[in-house]
Amino acid sequence: MQIFFKRQHETSAAAAKIQRQNSSPQNPYCNGDSVGFSEFRLDELRAATEGFSSDHIVSEHGQKVSNVMYLGRFFLRDGDVAIKRFNKFAWPDARQFLEEAKAVGKLQSERLANLIGYCYEGDERLLVSEFMPRQTLAKHIFHWDTHSLSWAMRIRVALYLAQALEYCCTRGRALYHDLNVYRVIFDQVVPRLSCFGLIKNSRDGKSYNINLAFTPPEYLRTGRVILESAMYSFGTLLLDLLSRKHIPPSHVSQHSTLSVVRFRTLMASCLEEHFSNADGAELVRLASRCLQ
């Protein structure tokens, strides 16, 4: 994946725009590679969310999800945070939760929405990460017709996501759970990969935080996420970027040998002629390889 994107970054007109990106505002919790990863008190997080008020919920599907995401605002600290509150049955073993949180907390990259803390008191299990104000990739490509992503930004999303996954692999976190368009989130200008998908959330080797609408085929057979799961999901995400339509896993096999000649029929109509034929064809080839 990286070989293609590095070459495209140097040669294509679309990718050249990536190099002229604006710098992101400095997150108050991060200072380069030095991150204040720490334990939070439950009363502190409750105050930051006004008692876990529904007004602070930022989960894509509100309270319908089992693990709810909140926007947290601290009175004595600068900057907003994202607070993920797990249901009471997700982590019966507090030690396992703590080990997972600390392991993911060691990963700090400008390509990730980094984990900055955790909380476990009684049955409560919460994670705290950097907050990304520009919402998810799903919003940008599926719901906001008037804010459609440019071709250059779509290339940037694919490139940065590949870099994020490669970084995680080099740091011993090769498994990413539930990779999809809801896991890619934006700060002011830059797409990042959510750190929450790196949390195993598992008691017996199986994953319990998978969105079945985006499930790799092996998960349906075994209930387990493997190394190739993220690669397969990366392929489906590329198709989402190209088409602005989510292709269900049950239909993905129809596209696993995508014809490069026919890639224009897949392209989102909003892009019209504003993309490179060479870039588009290469992305289709890459998606096809990932899906196989």
C-alpha positions as CSV (number, residue, x, y, z in Angstrom):
1,M,0.0,0.0,0.0
2,Q,2.7,2.4,1.0
3,I,4.8,1.8,-2.2
4,F,1.9,3.0,-4.3
5,F,1.2,6.0,-2.2
6,K,4.8,7.1,-1.9
7,R,5.1,7.0,-5.7
8,Q,1.8,8.9,-6.2
9,H,2.8,11.5,-3.6
10,E,5.8,12.4,-5.7
11,T,4.3,12.2,-9.2
12,S,0.6,12.9,-9.4
13,A,-0.9,16.4,-9.5
14,A,-3.6,15.4,-7.0
15,A,-1.1,14.1,-4.5
16,A,1.2,17.1,-5.0
17,K,-1.5,19.2,-3.3
18,I,-1.1,17.0,-0.2
19,Q,2.3,18.4,0.3
20,R,0.9,21.9,0.6
21,Q,-1.4,21.0,3.5
22,N,-2.1,23.5,6.2
23,S,-0.6,22.7,9.6
24,S,-3.1,21.4,12.3
25,P,-3.6,23.3,15.5
26,Q,-1.5,21.9,18.3
27,N,-3.5,19.7,20.6
28,P,-3.0,20.9,24.2
29,Y,-2.5,17.3,25.4
30,C,0.3,16.5,23.0
31,N,3.7,18.0,22.5
32,G,5.5,16.2,19.7
33,D,6.2,12.7,20.9
34,S,5.6,13.6,24.5
35,V,2.0,12.9,25.5
36,G,0.4,13.3,28.9
37,F,-1.2,9.8,29.1
38,S,-2.8,9.4,32.5
39,E,-5.6,8.0,34.6
40,F,-8.8,10.2,35.0
41,R,-11.2,10.1,37.8
42,L,-14.8,9.2,37.1
43,D,-16.1,12.4,38.7
44,E,-13.8,14.4,36.5
45,L,-15.1,12.8,33.4
46,R,-18.7,13.1,34.6
47,A,-18.2,16.8,35.2
48,A,-16.6,17.2,31.7
49,T,-19.8,15.7,30.1
50,E,-22.3,17.3,32.5
51,G,-23.2,14.0,34.0
52,F,-22.9,12.1,30.7
53,S,-25.6,14.3,29.3
54,S,-27.2,13.3,25.9
55,D,-26.3,16.8,24.7
56,H,-22.6,15.7,24.8
57,I,-23.1,12.5,22.8
58,V,-21.1,12.6,19.6
59,S,-21.5,8.9,18.6
60,E,-22.6,8.6,15.0
61,H,-25.7,6.8,16.0
62,G,-26.3,8.5,19.3
63,Q,-27.3,6.2,22.3
64,K,-28.1,3.3,20.0
65,V,-24.5,2.1,20.1
66,S,-23.4,-0.1,23.0
67,N,-20.3,2.0,23.7
68,V,-21.3,5.7,23.7
69,M,-18.9,8.5,22.7
70,Y,-19.1,11.9,24.5
71,L,-17.5,15.3,23.9
72,G,-15.7,16.2,27.1
73,R,-14.9,19.8,28.2
74,F,-12.7,20.4,31.2
75,F,-12.9,23.6,33.2
76,L,-9.3,23.4,34.4
77,R,-7.7,22.2,31.1
78,D,-7.7,23.6,27.6
79,G,-9.1,21.7,24.7
80,D,-11.9,19.2,24.1
81,V,-11.5,15.5,24.4
82,A,-13.5,12.4,23.2
83,I,-14.7,10.1,26.0
84,K,-15.7,6.6,25.2
85,R,-17.9,4.9,27.8
86,F,-18.1,1.2,27.5
87,N,-21.2,-0.8,28.5
88,K,-21.0,-2.5,31.9
89,F,-20.4,-6.0,30.4
90,A,-17.6,-5.1,28.0
91,W,-14.7,-5.3,30.4
92,P,-15.4,-7.5,33.5
93,D,-11.6,-7.8,34.0
94,A,-10.3,-4.4,35.0
95,R,-6.7,-5.5,34.7
96,Q,-7.2,-6.5,31.1
97,F,-8.8,-3.2,30.4
98,L,-5.9,-1.4,32.0
99,E,-3.3,-3.4,30.0
100,E,-5.1,-2.6,26.7
101,A,-5.4,1.1,27.5
102,K,-1.7,1.4,28.5
103,A,-0.5,-0.5,25.4
104,V,-2.5,1.7,23.0
105,G,-1.6,4.8,25.0
106,K,2.1,4.2,24.0
107,L,1.2,4.7,20.4
108,Q,1.5,8.4,19.5
109,S,1.4,9.5,15.9
110,E,0.1,12.5,14.0
111,R,-1.8,10.0,11.9
112,L,-3.9,8.9,14.9
113,A,-6.5,10.5,17.1
114,N,-4.3,9.5,20.1
115,L,-5.4,8.0,23.3
116,I,-4.6,10.3,26.2
117,G,-6.1,8.6,29.2
118,Y,-8.4,6.0,30.8
119,C,-10.7,5.6,33.8
120,Y,-11.9,2.5,35.6
121,E,-13.9,2.7,38.8
122,G,-16.3,0.0,39.9
123,D,-18.0,-1.3,36.7
124,E,-17.1,1.8,34.7
125,R,-14.6,1.6,31.9
126,L,-13.8,4.8,29.9
127,L,-11.2,5.9,27.4
128,V,-10.2,9.4,26.7
129,S,-8.7,10.5,23.3
130,E,-8.0,13.6,21.3
131,F,-11.2,15.1,20.0
132,M,-11.5,15.6,16.2
133,P,-14.0,18.5,15.5
134,R,-14.6,17.8,11.8
135,Q,-16.4,14.5,12.4
136,T,-16.1,11.2,10.6
137,L,-15.3,10.3,7.0
138,A,-18.8,8.8,6.8
139,K,-20.2,12.3,7.2
140,H,-18.0,13.7,4.6
141,I,-18.7,11.2,1.9
142,F,-22.2,9.9,2.6
143,H,-24.1,12.7,4.2
144,W,-22.7,16.1,3.3
145,D,-23.5,16.8,-0.4
146,T,-22.4,20.4,-0.1
147,H,-19.1,19.5,1.5
148,S,-18.0,16.8,-0.8
149,L,-14.3,15.8,-0.5
150,S,-12.1,16.9,-3.3
151,W,-10.0,14.3,-5.2
152,A,-6.9,15.5,-3.5
153,M,-8.4,15.0,-0.1
154,R,-9.5,11.5,-1.0
155,I,-6.0,10.7,-1.9
156,R,-4.8,12.2,1.3
157,V,-7.3,10.1,3.3
158,A,-6.1,6.9,1.7
159,L,-2.4,7.8,2.1
160,Y,-2.7,8.9,5.8
161,L,-4.8,5.8,6.6
162,A,-2.1,3.6,5.1
163,Q,0.6,5.4,7.0
164,A,-1.4,5.1,10.3
165,L,-1.9,1.3,9.8
166,E,1.8,0.8,9.0
167,Y,2.8,2.8,12.1
168,C,0.6,0.6,14.2
169,C,2.1,-2.5,12.7
170,T,5.6,-1.4,13.4
171,R,4.6,-0.8,17.0
172,G,3.2,-4.2,17.6
173,R,-0.5,-3.4,17.1
174,A,-1.2,-5.0,13.7
175,L,-4.8,-5.9,14.5
176,Y,-7.3,-3.1,14.0
177,H,-10.9,-3.9,14.9
178,D,-13.7,-2.6,12.9
179,L,-11.9,-0.4,10.3
180,N,-14.4,1.6,8.4
181,V,-15.4,5.1,7.4
182,Y,-16.6,5.9,10.9
183,R,-13.1,5.2,12.3
184,V,-11.5,7.9,10.1
185,I,-12.0,11.3,11.7
186,F,-10.9,14.8,10.9
187,D,-9.3,17.6,12.9
188,Q,-9.3,21.0,11.3
189,V,-7.7,19.8,8.1
190,V,-6.1,16.4,8.5
191,P,-7.8,13.0,8.5
192,R,-6.7,10.6,11.3
193,L,-7.4,7.1,12.3
194,S,-9.2,6.6,15.6
195,C,-7.2,4.9,18.3
196,F,-10.3,3.2,19.7
197,G,-10.2,0.5,16.9
198,L,-6.8,-0.6,18.4
199,I,-8.5,-1.7,21.6
200,K,-9.0,-5.4,21.6
201,N,-12.1,-5.4,23.7
202,S,-12.0,-9.2,23.9
203,R,-12.2,-11.8,26.6
204,D,-11.5,-14.9,24.6
205,G,-9.7,-13.9,21.4
206,K,-12.9,-12.8,19.8
207,S,-13.9,-9.2,19.1
208,Y,-17.1,-7.7,20.5
209,N,-17.0,-4.3,19.0
210,I,-17.5,-5.1,15.4
211,N,-20.0,-3.3,13.2
212,L,-21.6,-6.1,11.2
213,A,-22.3,-3.8,8.3
214,F,-18.5,-3.6,7.7
215,T,-17.5,-7.1,8.7
216,P,-14.6,-8.9,6.8
217,P,-15.7,-12.4,5.6
218,E,-13.5,-14.3,8.0
219,Y,-15.2,-12.6,11.0
220,L,-18.5,-14.1,10.0
221,R,-16.9,-17.6,10.0
222,T,-14.8,-17.4,13.1
223,G,-15.7,-14.3,15.1
224,R,-12.0,-13.4,15.1
225,V,-10.1,-10.4,13.7
226,I,-6.9,-11.4,11.9
227,L,-4.1,-9.4,10.3
228,E,-5.7,-9.5,6.9
229,S,-8.9,-8.1,8.2
230,A,-7.6,-4.6,8.2
231,M,-6.3,-5.0,4.6
232,Y,-9.7,-6.2,3.5
233,S,-11.4,-3.3,5.2
234,F,-8.9,-0.9,3.7
235,G,-10.1,-2.2,0.3
236,T,-13.7,-1.6,1.1
237,L,-12.9,1.9,2.4
238,L,-11.1,2.7,-0.9
239,L,-14.3,1.8,-2.7
240,D,-16.3,4.0,-0.4
241,L,-13.9,6.9,-1.2
242,L,-14.2,6.3,-4.9
243,S,-18.0,5.8,-5.1
244,R,-19.5,7.6,-2.1
245,K,-21.5,4.4,-1.6
246,H,-20.9,1.7,1.0
247,I,-20.8,-1.6,-0.7
248,P,-21.9,-4.3,1.8
249,P,-19.5,-7.2,2.4
250,S,-21.9,-9.6,0.9
251,H,-21.6,-7.7,-2.4
252,V,-17.9,-7.0,-2.3
253,S,-17.0,-10.3,-4.0
254,Q,-18.7,-8.8,-7.1
255,H,-16.0,-6.1,-7.1
256,S,-13.0,-8.1,-6.0
257,T,-11.7,-8.3,-9.6
258,L,-12.7,-4.7,-10.5
259,S,-11.9,-3.8,-14.1
260,V,-9.7,-0.8,-14.3
261,V,-11.3,0.1,-17.6
262,R,-14.7,0.4,-15.9
263,F,-13.5,2.4,-12.9
264,R,-15.2,5.5,-14.1
265,T,-18.5,3.9,-13.5
266,L,-17.6,3.5,-9.9
267,M,-16.4,7.1,-9.4
268,A,-18.7,9.5,-7.5
269,S,-20.6,11.8,-9.9
270,C,-19.6,14.8,-7.7
271,L,-16.0,14.3,-8.8
272,E,-16.9,14.7,-12.5
273,E,-13.6,15.4,-14.2
274,H,-11.6,16.5,-11.2
275,F,-9.4,13.5,-10.8
276,S,-6.5,11.9,-12.4
277,N,-7.2,8.8,-14.6
278,A,-3.9,7.3,-13.5
279,D,-4.6,7.8,-9.8
280,G,-8.2,6.5,-10.1
281,A,-7.1,3.4,-12.0
282,E,-4.3,2.7,-9.5
283,L,-6.7,3.0,-6.5
284,V,-9.1,0.6,-8.1
285,R,-6.2,-1.9,-8.6
286,L,-5.2,-1.5,-5.0
287,A,-8.7,-2.0,-3.7
288,S,-9.1,-5.1,-5.8
289,R,-5.9,-6.6,-4.4
290,C,-7.0,-5.8,-0.8
291,L,-10.3,-7.4,-1.4
292,Q,-8.7,-10.6,-2.7
